[in-house]
Amino acid sequence: MFELYNIAIIPLVLGVVELFKRGGMPVKYSPFVAVILGLLFGIFYIGTDIKEGIIIGLMLGLSASGLYSSSKNAMEQRKKDSS
């Protein structure tokens, strides 16, 4: 079953996606990589049945992707406001 402390996987997914980007992966693929990593964590790490693992993995990956997107937009807005 999904526990609240498993939400700590979201920053881990963000960190791994950032490593891929610094390794040369185009930024436009980062949401897809986040969802794939979330699915892998949901299926293999959480250790529930496959259906629940997929749902939890999608939740983790999409959350990580949304967190990245919203923080990126906030930083761009901050730069625009300070100009």
PyMOL commands that set and color helices and strands:
alter all, ss='L'
color gray80, all
select helices_A, chain A and resi 4-22+27-45+50-82
alter helices_A, ss='H'
color red, helices_A
deselect
rebuild
show_as cartoon
